[in-house]
Amino acid sequence: MYYPPYMYPNYYVSVPMHHVRQQPIYWGYPQETKMGSMYQPTQIEERAKNMAFKDQGKQPFVINIEEAAERNRNFRTAIWTGSHLQVTLMSIGVGEDIGLEVHPDVDQFLRIEEGQGIVQMGDTENNLNYERRVSEDYAIMVPAGKWHNLTNTGNKPLKLYTIYAPPEHPFGTIHQTKADAMAAEEGGNSANPTYFGRTPDEWVKYTEFLVKEGLEDVKRGINATHILQEFILMGVLVGKGYSPERAYETVEEWERTGESKLLQQSKNM
């Protein structure tokens, strides 16, 4: 039997499925086994047709990622954006590519669910010396700082999902086409670039709590050196994923318990 290049033969065995062509992407309740409770094929097709993916970030979420990737028709759809990672679905058209890019501070994982292509990586955009052919079930790991591209070499859309750590795109990102993605990126670079999932102004608003607490310390007459030490430490913790409130409580605890002798000393200067 002939198999397309770089593809594996179909190794699935036949399993009775009551003639249901496909399962829903996720279930609101445990799946029943009685025939009377099974979805009929037409019902399943209608559910799939009307299903719209949206970002479920920072909420518990379970999904059949393979079926979700195969059903997705957008170039990019963010389905979960958290504090430390982001999951997106992608569909790369025939002859198209993701686009040569580099993420200086983001590690990336990609998994192919349907189709075939070529992945390239390298230290510079003109030296992509790492090249591999990929197809269904292949996983790709892209280290932060590596230039990379993925090109669809097949005769149907390349379906995949990708995980960014930390998040690369704004919450709820949907790019119907590659052109939409490029336009959003160009607009973001010129006006509102994001850093670890937030624009500079969003970071300012997010850390307002710390600013207010710092001003209260000034009113209480606490010396400037101590205030700066505390709030630099709090900023580091926020950058590591702590909420501003938790970062404040943690640093205050270090001082109060004596875990940080230097903070205690600077407060009494």
Backbone torsions as a table, in degrees:
resi	resn	phi	psi	omega
1	MET	NA	140.5	-179.4
2	TYR	-90.7	134.6	174.7
3	TYR	-120.7	142.5	177.8
4	PRO	-56.7	151.6	-179.8
5	PRO	-55.4	140.8	174.8
6	TYR	63.6	20.2	177.7
7	MET	-114.6	155.9	177.7
8	TYR	-101.3	150.6	176.4
9	PRO	-65.1	155.1	-179.9
10	ASN	-70.6	116.2	-174.3
11	TYR	-105.5	8.9	-178.0
12	TYR	-73.7	145.9	175.4
13	VAL	-99.0	160.3	-179.7
14	SER	-77.5	129.2	179.2
15	VAL	-125.6	130.5	178.6
16	PRO	-58.9	127.9	-177.9
17	MET	-128.9	19.8	-179.6
18	HIS	57.5	28.4	178.4
19	HIS	64.3	20.5	174.7
20	VAL	-85.1	122.1	-171.6
21	ARG	-69.4	-40.9	-177.9
22	GLN	-146.9	152.1	177.7
23	GLN	-90.1	153.4	174.1
24	PRO	-62.4	159.2	-178.0
25	ILE	-64.7	-41.9	175.6
26	TYR	-150.3	161.0	-175.4
27	TRP	-112.2	136.4	176.0
28	GLY	-75.2	-27.4	-179.9
29	TYR	-136.7	163.3	179.3
30	PRO	-53.7	140.7	-176.1
31	GLN	-69.7	128.4	178.8
32	GLU	-78.4	158.1	-179.5
33	THR	-107.4	-13.4	-179.6
34	LYS	-71.6	142.6	-178.9
35	MET	-60.2	-33.7	-177.5
36	GLY	-65.1	-22.5	-178.1
37	SER	-97.9	-2.4	-179.1
38	MET	-75.4	145.4	174.4
39	TYR	-71.0	139.9	172.3
40	GLN	-79.2	155.1	-178.0
41	PRO	-52.0	-41.5	-177.6
42	THR	-66.3	-34.9	178.7
43	GLN	-66.6	-42.0	-179.7
44	ILE	-64.3	-44.6	180.0
45	GLU	-61.5	-38.5	-179.4
46	GLU	-68.4	-40.1	177.5
47	ARG	-61.3	-44.7	-178.4
48	ALA	-64.3	-39.6	-177.7
49	LYS	-64.3	-37.5	-175.4
50	ASN	-90.9	-4.5	-175.5
51	MET	-71.7	132.4	177.0
52	ALA	-122.4	126.8	178.9
53	PHE	-79.3	142.0	173.2
54	LYS	-142.6	160.4	-176.3
55	ASP	-72.2	119.0	179.8
56	GLN	-101.4	21.7	-171.9
57	GLY	-52.7	142.7	177.8
58	LYS	67.4	11.5	173.2
59	GLN	-118.8	148.0	173.7
60	PRO	-56.0	137.9	-172.6
61	PHE	-155.8	134.0	176.8
62	VAL	-128.8	136.5	-178.1
63	ILE	-152.3	148.1	171.0
64	ASN	-77.3	97.1	-170.8
65	ILE	-66.9	-31.3	179.2
66	GLU	-65.0	-49.5	-179.5
67	GLU	-67.2	-36.2	178.4
68	ALA	-61.9	-45.2	179.8
69	ALA	-63.3	-40.5	-178.5
70	GLU	-70.0	-31.1	-179.9
71	ARG	-82.0	-25.4	-177.1
72	ASN	-62.7	132.7	178.8
73	ARG	-112.7	-5.9	179.5
74	ASN	-82.0	151.8	174.2
75	PHE	-57.4	-42.3	178.1
76	ARG	-148.3	132.4	176.2
77	THR	-136.2	116.4	176.3
78	ALA	-79.6	125.6	179.9
79	ILE	-112.3	-14.8	176.7
80	TRP	-157.5	115.2	178.6
81	THR	-120.1	112.3	179.4
82	GLY	-108.2	-163.6	179.5
83	SER	-77.8	-27.5	-172.4
84	HIS	-122.3	-14.8	176.9
85	LEU	-152.0	166.7	-178.1
86	GLN	-142.3	138.7	177.5
87	VAL	-114.1	127.4	177.1
88	THR	-128.9	149.9	171.6
89	LEU	-97.6	145.8	179.5
90	MET	-137.1	147.1	174.8
91	SER	-134.0	112.2	-176.6
92	ILE	-101.8	120.9	-177.0
93	GLY	-65.7	163.1	179.2
94	VAL	-58.7	126.8	179.9
95	GLY	80.0	-4.5	-179.8
96	GLU	-93.7	172.0	176.0
97	ASP	-137.3	168.8	176.7
98	ILE	-67.3	-35.5	-176.8
99	GLY	111.5	129.0	-179.1
100	LEU	-60.5	125.8	-175.4
101	GLU	-154.5	168.7	175.5
102	VAL	-143.4	140.0	176.5
103	HIS	-116.2	101.7	-173.7
104	PRO	-57.7	-35.0	-173.9
105	ASP	-122.7	19.4	-174.9
106	VAL	-128.1	124.0	169.1
107	ASP	-83.8	148.7	-174.9
108	GLN	-135.8	138.4	176.1
109	PHE	-121.3	132.1	177.6
110	LEU	-128.3	142.8	175.4
111	ARG	-132.3	128.7	-179.4
112	ILE	-83.5	127.6	177.3
113	GLU	-106.0	-22.4	-178.8
114	GLU	-161.7	136.9	178.7
115	GLY	100.6	-173.0	-179.7
116	GLN	-147.7	158.3	-177.9
117	GLY	-169.3	-170.4	177.4
118	ILE	-126.1	130.3	175.3
119	VAL	-107.4	138.3	179.4
120	GLN	-128.6	141.4	177.5
121	MET	-143.9	154.3	177.5
122	GLY	-173.6	171.6	-177.6
123	ASP	-76.8	-23.3	177.1
124	THR	-134.5	161.8	-178.1
125	GLU	-68.3	-17.8	179.3
126	ASN	-101.6	5.5	-178.9
127	ASN	-138.1	70.9	178.9
128	LEU	-90.3	76.2	-171.5
129	ASN	-85.9	-1.6	176.1
130	TYR	-108.3	118.9	-176.4
131	GLU	-139.7	131.4	179.0
132	ARG	-141.9	145.2	171.5
133	ARG	-85.5	139.3	-177.4
134	VAL	-132.5	155.5	178.4
135	SER	-153.6	-167.7	-175.6
136	GLU	-49.9	132.6	178.6
137	ASP	79.9	0.7	176.2
138	TYR	-80.3	142.5	176.1
139	ALA	-113.9	143.6	-177.6
140	ILE	-125.5	128.8	176.1
141	MET	-112.1	122.8	-178.8
142	VAL	-114.1	112.0	179.2
143	PRO	-69.3	150.7	174.5
144	ALA	-56.5	137.8	178.2
145	GLY	89.7	-3.8	178.7
146	LYS	-94.4	129.4	170.5
147	TRP	-68.4	142.6	-176.4
148	HIS	-156.5	158.3	176.1
149	ASN	-155.0	152.9	176.6
150	LEU	-133.4	122.2	-175.6
151	THR	-115.1	134.7	176.3
152	ASN	-78.9	116.5	179.5
153	THR	-106.9	4.8	-177.7
154	GLY	-94.0	-169.1	-178.7
155	ASN	-110.6	18.8	175.5
156	LYS	-149.1	164.0	-178.5
157	PRO	-56.2	143.3	176.9
158	LEU	-89.9	114.3	-175.8
159	LYS	-103.1	131.1	-178.7
160	LEU	-156.3	169.4	167.0
161	TYR	-127.7	154.6	-178.0
162	THR	-136.1	145.7	179.0
163	ILE	-117.7	126.0	176.1
164	TYR	-106.6	136.9	176.4
165	ALA	-138.6	109.9	-1.0
166	PRO	-76.1	-179.2	-179.4
167	PRO	-54.7	144.3	-179.3
168	GLU	-105.9	-32.4	-174.7
169	HIS	-114.2	156.1	178.8
170	PRO	-61.1	153.0	177.1
171	PHE	-53.1	135.3	175.8
172	GLY	77.8	14.4	-177.3
173	THR	-59.3	130.4	171.2
174	ILE	-136.6	119.3	174.3
175	HIS	-117.4	110.4	-177.8
176	GLN	-67.0	-34.1	-179.0
177	THR	-133.3	166.9	176.0
178	LYS	-63.5	-35.9	178.5
179	ALA	-61.1	-39.2	176.9
180	ASP	-62.4	-41.7	-179.7
181	ALA	-63.9	-42.7	-179.6
182	MET	-66.0	-40.3	179.5
183	ALA	-64.7	-40.7	179.1
184	ALA	-65.5	-39.3	179.9
185	GLU	-66.6	-43.0	179.3
186	GLU	-65.1	-40.3	178.0
187	GLY	-65.8	-39.0	178.9
188	GLY	-67.0	-39.4	-179.2
189	ASN	-66.9	-30.8	-175.2
190	SER	-89.9	-26.3	-173.4
191	ALA	-122.8	-59.8	-172.9
192	ASN	-129.4	70.0	177.7
193	PRO	-66.9	149.6	178.2
194	THR	-106.6	149.2	178.2
195	TYR	-129.5	112.0	-177.1
196	PHE	55.7	43.0	172.8
197	GLY	89.2	-1.6	180.0
198	ARG	-137.1	148.3	172.7
199	THR	-76.6	163.8	177.1
200	PRO	-54.0	-43.0	-179.9
201	ASP	-65.6	-35.1	177.5
202	GLU	-66.6	-35.9	175.4
203	TRP	-65.7	-39.1	178.3
204	VAL	-59.9	-46.4	-179.8
205	LYS	-66.3	-38.8	-177.5
206	TYR	-63.2	-32.6	-175.9
207	THR	-101.5	15.2	179.8
208	GLU	-57.4	-34.6	179.6
209	PHE	-57.0	-43.7	-179.3
210	LEU	-66.2	-37.9	178.8
211	VAL	-62.1	-44.8	-179.8
212	LYS	-62.7	-41.1	179.0
213	GLU	-66.1	-37.6	178.1
214	GLY	-63.4	-40.6	178.2
215	LEU	-65.5	-34.8	176.7
216	GLU	-65.0	-38.2	177.2
217	ASP	-63.8	-37.6	177.6
218	VAL	-62.6	-44.1	179.3
219	LYS	-62.6	-32.3	-179.6
220	ARG	-79.4	-2.5	176.4
221	GLY	82.4	15.5	177.9
222	ILE	-70.8	139.4	-173.1
223	ASN	-67.3	152.6	-172.7
224	ALA	-63.8	-35.9	-179.7
225	THR	-60.2	-45.5	-179.7
226	HIS	-63.9	-43.7	179.9
227	ILE	-60.9	-45.4	179.7
228	LEU	-62.9	-43.5	179.0
229	GLN	-58.5	-47.8	-178.6
230	GLU	-61.1	-45.9	-172.2
231	PHE	-80.0	-21.9	170.0
232	ILE	-68.3	-43.1	177.1
233	LEU	-62.0	-41.2	178.5
234	MET	-63.4	-39.4	177.7
235	GLY	-63.0	-38.4	177.0
236	VAL	-62.2	-44.3	-179.6
237	LEU	-65.4	-39.8	176.5
238	VAL	-61.1	-40.8	177.6
239	GLY	-63.6	-23.9	178.3
240	LYS	-90.8	4.4	175.1
241	GLY	109.8	-5.1	176.1
242	TYR	-68.9	147.0	169.4
243	SER	-71.9	156.6	177.8
244	PRO	-55.0	-40.6	-179.2
245	GLU	-64.9	-43.9	-179.9
246	ARG	-67.9	-37.6	178.3
247	ALA	-62.1	-43.0	179.2
248	TYR	-61.4	-47.9	-178.9
249	GLU	-62.8	-38.2	-178.3
250	THR	-65.1	-47.5	-178.5
251	VAL	-67.2	-39.6	176.9
252	GLU	-61.7	-37.1	178.2
253	GLU	-66.4	-39.0	177.0
254	TRP	-58.0	-42.3	-179.6
255	GLU	-70.7	-45.8	-174.1
256	ARG	-65.0	-39.7	-176.6
257	THR	-86.3	-10.5	-177.6
258	GLY	84.4	7.8	176.7
259	GLU	-60.6	-31.3	172.7
260	SER	-113.0	102.3	178.3
261	LYS	-67.5	-33.0	-178.0
262	LEU	-67.2	-36.8	176.8
263	LEU	-65.4	-40.5	177.5
264	GLN	-63.1	-40.7	-179.4
265	GLN	-65.9	-43.7	-177.2
266	SER	-67.8	-29.3	179.6
267	LYS	-67.5	-28.9	-177.3
268	ASN	-96.7	9.3	-179.7
269	MET	-69.2	NA	NA
